[in-house]
């Protein structure tokens, strides 16, 4: 892989420096059917071979027996999905159709995708959409662009050299002025993640990865500073293998002192290279999976990720609060009435809650999933689900640890290790246990 096709966030209208404006025209709708049996798949292929819109059918995603159809009518897409059985994921507006392109006041209607090449600044690009750090910024991109009609909007796919991509990811996910060894560890993790996931997170889309947190954050090339491109060149081709395969090189901003296991966050089988452990020189096997264990660990300061670095919010420990009225209003869709108690029911070893109870005046509701809990209780999103809930002077006070899911490499911990003199290889060996760094 020498080039990476990365999808930028979907734009209502794509406006770039130089007078280029691209607007979505008529887009097609698509539907993905999952959980078909081999027989269903064989028989269904004849039905789905060509869509009503006359477009060829998308590729099969054989791991899940999924199949993709493209339709020019949303009702038709739903009707076919329902009739053909299996479990359909959803029907969504997808790529295809026509675009309106404006360059220096002149207008063309073109078939999607519209290809152009160059260097552009783009206004109002989302960063961290849906999370507590969400914002818009002006971003700089360069390479070959493919603009697709995407429902009512425009999806722009940027094709860039691999090493430039991972350098920009490292600068986006960490900080371009972080210690060199921490950046090199981030670059190798990002490259590994790319080789592991390219085409899998978005199996039926015309790109390898997206530019948002769902895959890896790629903010563009305006974040590249200092020596990051040279650091990428120094580690060119290096990825982490386990049992001969690229690992799922997960990482998050701050583990809070204890890393977490896959099963707690995603409900998947745990990975031997990403166990839960104390993020420190001396591992004591401490677990924060019980309320007592969490309270005992909360005051602990000796962790690699308990480090200050300019330009990065640490959140090793954090606190937010709600009045009872505010929390009741926020959780009114649960139908519990006036909120009386928030009770953690299940925690991972890092203290991250993956099931809790919301007890109200009218009934109780249980909420499952680390991500769902953070989404439910955040402003708009909790830094992590590792928190204590206490009532103080009429308020619900949440005192938490860490930022992110806590699985794999702790980015603040990597900075802490680098500042203590550890090399990028030592950092990667610390966070990805048993992984072998290999140059492709």
WOJO-V602733 format. One record per helix or strand of 2 or more residues. SS is the DSSP state (hx for helix, st for strand). FROM is the first residue (numbers start at 1). TO is the last residue. If there is no record, write none. Layout:
BEGIN
ss=SS from=FROM to=TO
ss=SS from=FROM to=TO
END
This chain:
BEGIN
ss=st from=3 to=7
ss=st from=13 to=16
ss=st from=20 to=24
ss=st from=29 to=34
ss=hx from=38 to=48
ss=hx from=62 to=64
ss=st from=66 to=71
ss=hx from=74 to=84
ss=st from=87 to=93
ss=st from=98 to=103
ss=st from=106 to=111
ss=st from=114 to=127
ss=st from=135 to=150
ss=st from=153 to=161
ss=hx from=162 to=173
ss=hx from=180 to=197
ss=st from=209 to=210
ss=hx from=228 to=234
ss=st from=238 to=242
ss=st from=245 to=246
ss=st from=251 to=252
ss=hx from=262 to=266
ss=hx from=291 to=298
ss=st from=317 to=323
ss=hx from=324 to=330
ss=hx from=332 to=334
ss=st from=339 to=347
ss=st from=353 to=360
ss=st from=364 to=368
ss=hx from=370 to=377
ss=st from=387 to=392
ss=st from=395 to=401
ss=st from=409 to=410
ss=hx from=411 to=419
ss=hx from=424 to=431
ss=st from=436 to=439
END
